[in-house]
C-alpha cells in the first residue's frame, strides 16, 4: 500500500508521443490592424510658429520651420524645409528647399527641390519646383512650372564627358594588346 509499484513510477512510464497541434487547440489570435489614419503633421522641426501668431511682413530663417499661424508678406526659408500646418492662413510668396502644405495659401510657391500638397491643402497661386506631389483631395488653382534637376543634369553631363574621354583611349588599349599578341606569336 505504501510502496510504489515499478509500473506506476512516473519516470519509467512511457511518455505519449507528442501530438500535432490541431484546430481545436486555441491559437494566439492576431488582432486585426486598425485602418490607417492619415499621416500626422510632422511637428518635430527646429522652429515652430503656433496657430495664434500673426506675422505681417517678411519671414526668413536659416533652419527648418513649422508654420501654423497667419502670415501676410513673404516667407523665405532659403535652403531649409517649410511645413505649413493645417491651421495656417498664408497670404504670401513662399520660397524654401522643400515645402509641405497642409493649410490655406494664397501666393506663389517656389520649392527648390520639392513641393507637396496634402489633402487638407488649399493653394491659390503658381508652383515652381523640380518635384511635386499632390494628394487626392488637395485644392490647387494655378500653374505648375517643373524645372530640371540641375544637379542631375550636371552629373549626366560630367559622366558623358568622362565616358567620351575614356572611349578613344579604351579602343587604343584594345588594339594594342592584339598587336602585341600577334607579334608575340610571330616570334615563336
N, C-alpha and C positions, 0 to 999 in steps of 0.2 A: 504494500500500500504506500509506504513512504519511499520506497526505492523507485527510481525511474527505470523504465524498461529501455533497452537499447533501441527499439523501433520507434519510440516516442521522443528520442533525443533530437532536438531541432537541428543540431549541427550535422547530423548524419542523415536526416531525411532528404530525399531527392527534391531539388527545387524545381518548380514547374518552369517549363520553357517560357521565355518572355513572349508575350502575345503582341502582335502588331496593334497599333492604335486604330481603333475603329471609329466610325462616325458617332457612336453613342458616347464616346469619351468627349467631355466638353473641351473644346479647343479655345485658346485665348482669342477673344473677339477683338478685331481691329475696329476701332471707332472710325466711322466714315469722316473724311475731312470736310470741314465746313466749306461752303462756297467761298471762292477767293474774293476778298474785298479789294477795292481799288487801292493801288499803291499809295501809302500815306505820303503826305508832303514832307520832304526832307527839310528838317529844321536844324540840323547839326552843323550848319555852315558857320564861318567865323563871325560874321556880323549879322545882327537881327534887328529889323525895324518893325515894331508891332503895328497892329491894325488901328490903334488910336492916334498914331503920329501923322501929322500933315506937314508936308515939305513943299515950299514954293521956291523955285529957283533951280540951281544946278546941284546935282548929287553925283559925287565921284568918289572913287576909293581904290585902294591897292590890295584888296582882299575880297574873298567871296562874300556875297551878300544875299540874305533872305529878306525880301521886302513885302510886307503885308499891309502897309498903310496907304496913304494918299500922297501922290506926287504930281506937281504941275511944273513943267520946265524941261530939263534934260537929265538923263541918267547915263553916266559913262563910267563903266567899271573896268575899262582897259582890257588887260589880258586875264581877267578873272571871271568867275561864274556869277550869274544873277538868277535868283529864283523869285518870281512874282507869285506871292501867295494867293489863296482863293478869296481873301477879303480885300485885296488891293484894288485901288482905283487909280490908274495911272493915265495922265494926260501929258505925255512927254515922248520925246525921241529917246530910244534906248539903244545903248551900244555896250557889248561885252563879248568875251570869248565864247561863252556858252550861255544860252538863255532858256529858261524853262518857265512857261506861262501857265498859271492856274486862274488868275483873276482877270479883271477888265482892263484893257489897254487901248488907248486912243493915241496913235502916233506911230511913226516908223520904227522898225526894229531891225538892228544890224547885229547879227551874231557872227563873229569871225570864223568860228568852226561849226556851230550847230544851234538851231532854234527848235524848240519842242513846244507844241501847243497841246495841253492836256484837255480832257473832255469838258472841264468846267471853265475853260478859257473863252473870252470874248475879245477878239482883236480886230480893230478897225484901223488899218494902216498897211504899209508895204513892208515886206520882209526881204532882207538881203543877207544871204548866208551861203555856206558850202553844203551843208546837210540840213534837212528839215524833217520833222516828224509831226504829223497832225493826227491826233487821236479822233476816233469816231465820237461825235457829239460836240467837238470844239466848233466855235463860230469864228469864221475868218472872212473879212471883207477887205480886199486889197490885192496887190500884185506880189509875186514872188520872183526874186532875182537870184537864181542859183549861180554861184561863182565856182570856178575851177579851184581845185585844191592846189595852191601854188607849191606847197612842199612836195606833193606827189609828182607834179609836173617837173620840178627841179630834179627829183630823184630819177624819173624816167629819162630825162634828157642827159643826166650825168651817166646813167647806165648805158644809154645808147652811145655816148661818146667813148666810154671805156670799151665797149664791145667792138666799136668801129676801129679803135686804135689797136686792139688785140687781134682782130681778124686777119689783117695783112701779115703780121708777124707770125701768127699761127700757121698760115699757109706756107710761109717760107720754112718754118721749122719742120713741117710735114714733108716738104720736098727734100730738104737737106738730108735727113736720115736715109731716105730711099736712095739717094745718090751715093751716100757713103756705103750703104749696104751693097749696092751694085758694084761699086769699086772694090769693096772687100771681097766679094765673090770672085771678081775677075782676078784678084791677086792670088787666090788659091790655085 
